[in-house]
Amino acid sequence: MKNIIIFGAPGSGKGTYSDVIVEKYGMGHISTGDVLRAEIKNGTELGRVAQGYIDQGQLIPDELMISILAKVYDAQPAGRGVIFDGFPRTIAQAEALKQMLAERGHEMGIMIELVVSEDILVARLLNRAIEQGRADDNEETIKKRFAVYHNQTAPLAEWFQKEGIRNVVAWETYPSKEGMIDAIFKLIDQANA
């Protein structure tokens, strides 16, 4: 099974679709958001440093994230492939991830980009804040997160395109969750055929 990078703007459903992929294929799942929230909850030094960046709507420094991900990646079961959810977010992170995987004799596999209009995303994030009590989903932080996404993360899609691993699944093309899931499964099956 190839590794998968699930990519998209905040609120595009990366975690939701990652969970569905994990359930069907039995892959490992590395969510940088979950990893960081656990560190924050546990009051670790990393958690305190990460909280400062998150409160400002900023990205965690690359070196810090790569070292965390390498440790988590190495703890995953061998041979099943891993979903990277929320990482990489910059070209520098993508290059560092590619190198980290290459050092282990592995590849990135495929990137699945979830494309959703920004007005739908803002509504989803505000609703998530109410349902899940996510403090990082308030209007001010959401605006900062979108600015960071457009300036630093969105250009990464072109990098994945040049690597030949970019696959786009747009909500407008597949308006139902089931349609999106079917399209994602088809991409994964083709990549692993």
C-alpha atoms as an extended CHARMM CRD file, in Angstrom:
* protein
*
       193  EXT
         1         1  MET       CA              0.0000000000        0.0000000000        0.0000000000  PROA      1               0.0000000000
         2         2  LYS       CA              1.3570000000        3.4110000000       -0.9660000000  PROA      2               0.0000000000
         3         3  ASN       CA              1.5190000000        6.3390000000        1.4270000000  PROA      3               0.0000000000
         4         4  ILE       CA             -1.1660000000        8.9880000000        0.9240000000  PROA      4               0.0000000000
         5         5  ILE       CA             -1.0250000000       12.7120000000        1.5380000000  PROA      5               0.0000000000
         6         6  ILE       CA             -4.4800000000       14.1730000000        2.0560000000  PROA      6               0.0000000000
         7         7  PHE       CA             -4.3870000000       17.8590000000        1.1810000000  PROA      7               0.0000000000
         8         8  GLY       CA             -6.8030000000       20.7700000000        1.3500000000  PROA      8               0.0000000000
         9         9  ALA       CA             -7.7550000000       24.0070000000        3.0320000000  PROA      9               0.0000000000
        10        10  PRO       CA             -8.8020000000       24.1150000000        6.6970000000  PROA      10              0.0000000000
        11        11  GLY       CA            -12.2250000000       22.4760000000        7.0440000000  PROA      11              0.0000000000
        12        12  SER       CA            -12.0910000000       20.5880000000        3.7300000000  PROA      12              0.0000000000
        13        13  GLY       CA            -12.6260000000       17.2100000000        5.4040000000  PROA      13              0.0000000000
        14        14  LYS       CA             -9.0690000000       15.8730000000        5.5880000000  PROA      14              0.0000000000
        15        15  GLY       CA             -9.6680000000       14.1820000000        8.9450000000  PROA      15              0.0000000000
        16        16  THR       CA            -13.0960000000       12.8590000000        7.9870000000  PROA      16              0.0000000000
        17        17  TYR       CA            -11.8960000000       11.2820000000        4.7430000000  PROA      17              0.0000000000
        18        18  SER       CA             -8.6940000000       10.0260000000        6.3600000000  PROA      18              0.0000000000
        19        19  ASP       CA            -10.8170000000        8.0980000000        8.8740000000  PROA      19              0.0000000000
        20        20  VAL       CA            -12.7990000000        6.4850000000        6.0370000000  PROA      20              0.0000000000
        21        21  ILE       CA             -9.5870000000        5.4920000000        4.2260000000  PROA      21              0.0000000000
        22        22  VAL       CA             -8.0950000000        4.0310000000        7.4190000000  PROA      22              0.0000000000
        23        23  GLU       CA            -11.2540000000        1.9950000000        7.9980000000  PROA      23              0.0000000000
        24        24  LYS       CA            -11.2950000000        0.5490000000        4.4710000000  PROA      24              0.0000000000
        25        25  TYR       CA             -7.5720000000       -0.0470000000        3.9090000000  PROA      25              0.0000000000
        26        26  GLY       CA             -6.2040000000       -0.4880000000        7.4440000000  PROA      26              0.0000000000
        27        27  MET       CA             -3.5450000000        2.1710000000        6.8860000000  PROA      27              0.0000000000
        28        28  GLY       CA             -1.7320000000        4.1540000000        9.5350000000  PROA      28              0.0000000000
        29        29  HSD       CA             -2.9710000000        7.7090000000       10.0860000000  PROA      29              0.0000000000
        30        30  ILE       CA             -0.7510000000       10.6040000000       11.0720000000  PROA      30              0.0000000000
        31        31  SER       CA             -2.7270000000       13.7650000000       11.7330000000  PROA      31              0.0000000000
        32        32  THR       CA             -0.4330000000       16.6150000000       12.6450000000  PROA      32              0.0000000000
        33        33  GLY       CA             -3.3830000000       18.3440000000       14.3050000000  PROA      33              0.0000000000
        34        34  ASP       CA             -4.1040000000       15.3170000000       16.5120000000  PROA      34              0.0000000000
        35        35  VAL       CA             -0.4190000000       14.8860000000       17.3600000000  PROA      35              0.0000000000
        36        36  LEU       CA             -0.0870000000       18.5470000000       18.3270000000  PROA      36              0.0000000000
        37        37  ARG       CA             -3.3570000000       18.6180000000       20.2960000000  PROA      37              0.0000000000
        38        38  ALA       CA             -2.1850000000       15.5810000000       22.2900000000  PROA      38              0.0000000000
        39        39  GLU       CA              1.1120000000       17.3150000000       23.0820000000  PROA      39              0.0000000000
        40        40  ILE       CA             -0.7650000000       20.4530000000       24.1610000000  PROA      40              0.0000000000
        41        41  LYS       CA             -3.2090000000       18.4470000000       26.2940000000  PROA      41              0.0000000000
        42        42  ASN       CA             -0.3370000000       16.5990000000       27.9590000000  PROA      42              0.0000000000
        43        43  GLY       CA              1.4040000000       19.9020000000       28.7330000000  PROA      43              0.0000000000
        44        44  THR       CA              4.6910000000       18.9030000000       27.0980000000  PROA      44              0.0000000000
        45        45  GLU       CA              7.3400000000       21.4490000000       26.1240000000  PROA      45              0.0000000000
        46        46  LEU       CA              6.4580000000       20.8090000000       22.4750000000  PROA      46              0.0000000000
        47        47  GLY       CA              2.8100000000       21.3940000000       23.3330000000  PROA      47              0.0000000000
        48        48  ARG       CA              3.5530000000       24.7600000000       24.9130000000  PROA      48              0.0000000000
        49        49  VAL       CA              5.6660000000       25.8660000000       21.9440000000  PROA      49              0.0000000000
        50        50  ALA       CA              3.0460000000       24.5980000000       19.4700000000  PROA      50              0.0000000000
        51        51  GLN       CA              0.2270000000       26.3810000000       21.3240000000  PROA      51              0.0000000000
        52        52  GLY       CA              1.9840000000       29.6980000000       20.8140000000  PROA      52              0.0000000000
        53        53  TYR       CA              2.0950000000       29.2010000000       17.0450000000  PROA      53              0.0000000000
        54        54  ILE       CA             -1.4640000000       27.8570000000       16.8580000000  PROA      54              0.0000000000
        55        55  ASP       CA             -2.8440000000       30.7840000000       18.8750000000  PROA      55              0.0000000000
        56        56  GLN       CA             -1.3660000000       33.1050000000       16.2600000000  PROA      56              0.0000000000
        57        57  GLY       CA             -2.7690000000       31.0300000000       13.3610000000  PROA      57              0.0000000000
        58        58  GLN       CA              0.8040000000       30.2270000000       12.2920000000  PROA      58              0.0000000000
        59        59  LEU       CA              2.4640000000       26.9960000000       11.1470000000  PROA      59              0.0000000000
        60        60  ILE       CA              4.7610000000       24.9960000000       13.4440000000  PROA      60              0.0000000000
        61        61  PRO       CA              8.4560000000       25.3050000000       12.3720000000  PROA      61              0.0000000000
        62        62  ASP       CA              9.4660000000       22.6890000000        9.7990000000  PROA      62              0.0000000000
        63        63  GLU       CA             12.3490000000       21.1030000000       11.7050000000  PROA      63              0.0000000000
        64        64  LEU       CA             10.1140000000       20.5520000000       14.7100000000  PROA      64              0.0000000000
        65        65  MET       CA              7.2960000000       18.9860000000       12.6690000000  PROA      65              0.0000000000
        66        66  ILE       CA              9.5940000000       16.6870000000       10.6800000000  PROA      66              0.0000000000
        67        67  SER       CA             11.2560000000       15.3350000000       13.8120000000  PROA      67              0.0000000000
        68        68  ILE       CA              7.8420000000       14.7030000000       15.4010000000  PROA      68              0.0000000000
        69        69  LEU       CA              6.4960000000       13.0320000000       12.2430000000  PROA      69              0.0000000000
        70        70  ALA       CA              9.5800000000       10.8500000000       11.8070000000  PROA      70              0.0000000000
        71        71  LYS       CA              9.0790000000        9.4970000000       15.3360000000  PROA      71              0.0000000000
        72        72  VAL       CA              5.3540000000        8.8670000000       14.7580000000  PROA      72              0.0000000000
        73        73  TYR       CA              5.9540000000        7.3920000000       11.2700000000  PROA      73              0.0000000000
        74        74  ASP       CA              8.5510000000        4.9430000000       12.5840000000  PROA      74              0.0000000000
        75        75  ALA       CA              6.0050000000        3.6840000000       15.1380000000  PROA      75              0.0000000000
        76        76  GLN       CA              3.4700000000        2.7340000000       12.4040000000  PROA      76              0.0000000000
        77        77  PRO       CA              2.9970000000       -0.9130000000       11.3170000000  PROA      77              0.0000000000
        78        78  ALA       CA              5.2390000000       -1.7190000000        8.3460000000  PROA      78              0.0000000000
        79        79  GLY       CA              3.7770000000       -2.3670000000        4.9050000000  PROA      79              0.0000000000
        80        80  ARG       CA              0.3340000000       -0.8430000000        5.3580000000  PROA      80              0.0000000000
        81        81  GLY       CA              1.0970000000        2.6620000000        4.1660000000  PROA      81              0.0000000000
        82        82  VAL       CA              0.3230000000        5.8450000000        6.0660000000  PROA      82              0.0000000000
        83        83  ILE       CA             -2.0320000000        8.7560000000        5.5000000000  PROA      83              0.0000000000
        84        84  PHE       CA             -0.4110000000       12.1200000000        6.1760000000  PROA      84              0.0000000000
        85        85  ASP       CA             -3.2780000000       14.3890000000        7.2220000000  PROA      85              0.0000000000
        86        86  GLY       CA             -2.4120000000       18.0870000000        7.5080000000  PROA      86              0.0000000000
        87        87  PHE       CA              1.2050000000       17.7070000000        6.4490000000  PROA      87              0.0000000000
        88        88  PRO       CA              3.1010000000       18.8790000000        4.4870000000  PROA      88              0.0000000000
        89        89  ARG       CA              1.8620000000       22.4660000000        4.3910000000  PROA      89              0.0000000000
        90        90  THR       CA              4.7780000000       24.1510000000        2.6210000000  PROA      90              0.0000000000
        91        91  ILE       CA              7.1610000000       23.2460000000       -0.1770000000  PROA      91              0.0000000000
        92        92  ALA       CA             10.0260000000       23.0710000000        2.3350000000  PROA      92              0.0000000000
        93        93  GLN       CA              8.0100000000       20.5900000000        4.4400000000  PROA      93              0.0000000000
        94        94  ALA       CA              7.1850000000       18.5230000000        1.3430000000  PROA      94              0.0000000000
        95        95  GLU       CA             10.8610000000       18.3230000000        0.4040000000  PROA      95              0.0000000000
        96        96  ALA       CA             11.7790000000       17.4010000000        3.9950000000  PROA      96              0.0000000000
        97        97  LEU       CA              9.0560000000       14.7100000000        4.0750000000  PROA      97              0.0000000000
        98        98  LYS       CA             10.2290000000       13.3120000000        0.7430000000  PROA      98              0.0000000000
        99        99  GLN       CA             13.7800000000       13.1190000000        2.1240000000  PROA      99              0.0000000000
       100       100  MET       CA             12.6690000000       11.5770000000        5.4500000000  PROA      100             0.0000000000
       101       101  LEU       CA             10.7320000000        8.8710000000        3.5940000000  PROA      101             0.0000000000
       102       102  ALA       CA             13.5770000000        8.2660000000        1.1120000000  PROA      102             0.0000000000
       103       103  GLU       CA             15.9540000000        7.6970000000        4.0360000000  PROA      103             0.0000000000
       104       104  ARG       CA             13.6530000000        4.8000000000        4.9910000000  PROA      104             0.0000000000
       105       105  GLY       CA             13.3680000000        3.5070000000        1.4230000000  PROA      105             0.0000000000
       106       106  HSD       CA              9.7810000000        4.7910000000        1.1010000000  PROA      106             0.0000000000
       107       107  GLU       CA              7.9480000000        7.2320000000       -1.1770000000  PROA      107             0.0000000000
       108       108  MET       CA              5.1830000000        9.7780000000       -0.7370000000  PROA      108             0.0000000000
       109       109  GLY       CA              2.8050000000        7.7030000000       -2.8830000000  PROA      109             0.0000000000
       110       110  ILE       CA             -0.1470000000        9.8530000000       -3.9530000000  PROA      110             0.0000000000
       111       111  MET       CA             -1.5840000000       13.2080000000       -2.9300000000  PROA      111             0.0000000000
       112       112  ILE       CA             -5.3600000000       13.6220000000       -2.8100000000  PROA      112             0.0000000000
       113       113  GLU       CA             -6.4190000000       17.2770000000       -2.8650000000  PROA      113             0.0000000000
       114       114  LEU       CA             -9.8660000000       18.0810000000       -1.4800000000  PROA      114             0.0000000000
       115       115  VAL       CA            -11.1600000000       21.2410000000       -3.1760000000  PROA      115             0.0000000000
       116       116  VAL       CA            -14.0130000000       23.1360000000       -1.4870000000  PROA      116             0.0000000000
       117       117  SER       CA            -15.2090000000       26.7360000000       -1.8690000000  PROA      117             0.0000000000
       118       118  GLU       CA            -14.0930000000       29.0490000000        0.9250000000  PROA      118             0.0000000000
       119       119  ASP       CA            -17.6100000000       30.1110000000        2.0060000000  PROA      119             0.0000000000
       120       120  ILE       CA            -18.5180000000       26.4610000000        2.6510000000  PROA      120             0.0000000000
       121       121  LEU       CA            -15.2470000000       25.9750000000        4.5480000000  PROA      121             0.0000000000
       122       122  VAL       CA            -15.8280000000       28.9490000000        6.8690000000  PROA      122             0.0000000000
       123       123  ALA       CA            -19.3440000000       27.7010000000        7.6870000000  PROA      123             0.0000000000
       124       124  ARG       CA            -17.9850000000       24.1830000000        8.3580000000  PROA      124             0.0000000000
       125       125  LEU       CA            -15.2340000000       25.4950000000       10.6590000000  PROA      125             0.0000000000
       126       126  LEU       CA            -17.5870000000       27.7020000000       12.6760000000  PROA      126             0.0000000000
       127       127  ASN       CA            -20.0010000000       24.7820000000       13.0280000000  PROA      127             0.0000000000
       128       128  ARG       CA            -17.1250000000       22.5040000000       14.1020000000  PROA      128             0.0000000000
       129       129  ALA       CA            -16.1760000000       25.0310000000       16.7810000000  PROA      129             0.0000000000
       130       130  ILE       CA            -19.6620000000       24.7240000000       18.2600000000  PROA      130             0.0000000000
       131       131  GLU       CA            -19.9380000000       20.9190000000       17.9220000000  PROA      131             0.0000000000
       132       132  GLN       CA            -16.4120000000       19.9720000000       19.0120000000  PROA      132             0.0000000000
       133       133  GLY       CA            -15.4450000000       22.9420000000       21.1740000000  PROA      133             0.0000000000
       134       134  ARG       CA            -12.3630000000       23.6020000000       19.0320000000  PROA      134             0.0000000000
       135       135  ALA       CA            -10.8660000000       26.8760000000       20.3110000000  PROA      135             0.0000000000
       136       136  ASP       CA             -8.8010000000       27.2070000000       17.1110000000  PROA      136             0.0000000000
       137       137  ASP       CA            -12.0190000000       27.4810000000       15.0430000000  PROA      137             0.0000000000
       138       138  ASN       CA            -13.0170000000       31.0880000000       15.7870000000  PROA      138             0.0000000000
       139       139  GLU       CA            -13.5800000000       33.7040000000       13.0960000000  PROA      139             0.0000000000
       140       140  GLU       CA            -10.3480000000       35.6370000000       13.6840000000  PROA      140             0.0000000000
       141       141  THR       CA             -8.1480000000       32.5290000000       13.7160000000  PROA      141             0.0000000000
       142       142  ILE       CA             -9.9870000000       31.0970000000       10.6870000000  PROA      142             0.0000000000
       143       143  LYS       CA             -9.1370000000       34.2400000000        8.6850000000  PROA      143             0.0000000000
       144       144  LYS       CA             -5.4760000000       33.9190000000        9.7040000000  PROA      144             0.0000000000
       145       145  ARG       CA             -5.4570000000       30.2140000000        8.8320000000  PROA      145             0.0000000000
       146       146  PHE       CA             -6.8630000000       30.9210000000        5.3560000000  PROA      146             0.0000000000
       147       147  ALA       CA             -4.2670000000       33.6530000000        4.7860000000  PROA      147             0.0000000000
       148       148  VAL       CA             -1.5010000000       31.2110000000        5.7620000000  PROA      148             0.0000000000
       149       149  TYR       CA             -3.0850000000       28.5120000000        3.5740000000  PROA      149             0.0000000000
       150       150  HSD       CA             -3.2850000000       30.7720000000        0.4910000000  PROA      150             0.0000000000
       151       151  ASN       CA              0.2170000000       32.2040000000        0.9500000000  PROA      151             0.0000000000
       152       152  GLN       CA              2.1660000000       29.1380000000        2.0770000000  PROA      152             0.0000000000
       153       153  THR       CA              0.1900000000       25.9410000000        1.5000000000  PROA      153             0.0000000000
       154       154  ALA       CA             -1.8280000000       26.3800000000       -1.7170000000  PROA      154             0.0000000000
       155       155  PRO       CA              1.3590000000       26.7820000000       -3.8570000000  PROA      155             0.0000000000
       156       156  LEU       CA              2.3200000000       23.2810000000       -2.7100000000  PROA      156             0.0000000000
       157       157  ALA       CA             -0.3560000000       21.8330000000       -5.0240000000  PROA      157             0.0000000000
       158       158  GLU       CA              1.8040000000       22.7950000000       -8.0040000000  PROA      158             0.0000000000
       159       159  TRP       CA              4.8220000000       21.1090000000       -6.3770000000  PROA      159             0.0000000000
       160       160  PHE       CA              2.8060000000       17.8720000000       -6.0680000000  PROA      160             0.0000000000
       161       161  GLN       CA              1.7310000000       18.2880000000       -9.7070000000  PROA      161             0.0000000000
       162       162  LYS       CA              5.3880000000       18.4620000000      -10.7890000000  PROA      162             0.0000000000
       163       163  GLU       CA              6.1050000000       15.3510000000       -8.6890000000  PROA      163             0.0000000000
       164       164  GLY       CA              3.3500000000       13.5950000000      -10.6670000000  PROA      164             0.0000000000
       165       165  ILE       CA              1.3340000000       12.5450000000       -7.5980000000  PROA      165             0.0000000000
       166       166  ARG       CA             -1.4340000000       15.2090000000       -7.4190000000  PROA      166             0.0000000000
       167       167  ASN       CA             -5.0560000000       14.0160000000       -7.6640000000  PROA      167             0.0000000000
       168       168  VAL       CA             -7.9410000000       16.4850000000       -7.2640000000  PROA      168             0.0000000000
       169       169  VAL       CA            -11.3690000000       15.6260000000       -5.8190000000  PROA      169             0.0000000000
       170       170  ALA       CA            -13.7000000000       18.6510000000       -5.8310000000  PROA      170             0.0000000000
       171       171  TRP       CA            -16.8410000000       18.9360000000       -3.7170000000  PROA      171             0.0000000000
       172       172  GLU       CA            -18.6310000000       20.5890000000       -6.6360000000  PROA      172             0.0000000000
       173       173  THR       CA            -18.0090000000       17.4750000000       -8.7730000000  PROA      173             0.0000000000
       174       174  TYR       CA            -19.0590000000       15.0490000000       -6.0230000000  PROA      174             0.0000000000
       175       175  PRO       CA            -21.7080000000       16.9010000000       -3.9690000000  PROA      175             0.0000000000
       176       176  SER       CA            -22.3960000000       13.9740000000       -1.6380000000  PROA      176             0.0000000000
       177       177  LYS       CA            -20.0450000000       12.5060000000        0.9420000000  PROA      177             0.0000000000
       178       178  GLU       CA            -20.5840000000        9.0670000000       -0.6140000000  PROA      178             0.0000000000
       179       179  GLY       CA            -19.5920000000       10.3980000000       -4.0520000000  PROA      179             0.0000000000
       180       180  MET       CA            -16.4090000000       11.9030000000       -2.6100000000  PROA      180             0.0000000000
       181       181  ILE       CA            -15.5900000000        8.6440000000       -0.8220000000  PROA      181             0.0000000000
       182       182  ASP       CA            -16.1010000000        6.5890000000       -3.9860000000  PROA      182             0.0000000000
       183       183  ALA       CA            -13.8530000000        8.9630000000       -5.9710000000  PROA      183             0.0000000000
       184       184  ILE       CA            -11.1360000000        8.7980000000       -3.3030000000  PROA      184             0.0000000000
       185       185  PHE       CA            -11.2750000000        4.9790000000       -3.1130000000  PROA      185             0.0000000000
       186       186  LYS       CA            -10.9920000000        4.7880000000       -6.9120000000  PROA      186             0.0000000000
       187       187  LEU       CA             -7.8340000000        6.9480000000       -6.8620000000  PROA      187             0.0000000000
       188       188  ILE       CA             -6.2680000000        4.8210000000       -4.1130000000  PROA      188             0.0000000000
       189       189  ASP       CA             -7.1180000000        1.5620000000       -5.8770000000  PROA      189             0.0000000000
       190       190  GLN       CA             -5.6360000000        2.8560000000       -9.1540000000  PROA      190             0.0000000000
       191       191  ALA       CA             -2.4570000000        3.9940000000       -7.3830000000  PROA      191             0.0000000000
       192       192  ASN       CA             -2.0110000000        0.6000000000       -5.7410000000  PROA      192             0.0000000000
       193       193  ALA       CA             -2.9320000000       -1.5180000000       -8.7860000000  PROA      193             0.0000000000
